[in-house]
């Protein structure tokens, strides 16, 4: 049986740092990654300007039912075809990524703890916390370099949807976490405790 780890937290909080530490500890061959970002709905039916102004930070923007189905299939020992999403065109691409069952399954995303069907399947629930100004700076850097965005568009989206949805959905989901990791994923003590817990759960299966 696989150990399912949920990693949530605001955009730019440091979830990737925590994810990388888990990868380093257990090795990529022992880990399956289901990132919620891959499950955004395809917006091909919308005009480009409508896609750009879409609320990507609301739970309804994501096909969480498909993510739950894929998680169940991995837990049953079956491989899945994870969607591939383009953040430049806001469309789901034709190609998919094969994800094989692994001893550790990471479920990552800002809203994963806000989804009851995902939470109930998690053995360890993490919330990575960071100050709002730190998260905004990291988001600007990421969107400029990785998603072809402008500073103006990033700030506009932050005001329109990112901040309000964070306050409505992401921040409240913190109460469901088993462990809250402050300082943007750079809390070595907390991360080491989480890794020890995951190792103990893996040891129980052997």
Secondary structure, DSSP 4 states (H G I P E B T S, - for coil): -PEEEEEE-STTSSHHHHHHHHHHHH-GGGEEEEEGGGGBPP-TTS-HHHHHTS-TTSGGGB-HHHHHHHHHHHHTT--EEE--EETTTTEE-S--EEE---SEEEEE-TTGGG-HHHHTT-SEEEEE---HHHHHHHHHHHHHHHS---HHHHHHHIIIIIHHHIIIIIGGGGGG-SEEE-GGG--HHHHHHHHHHHHHHHHHT-
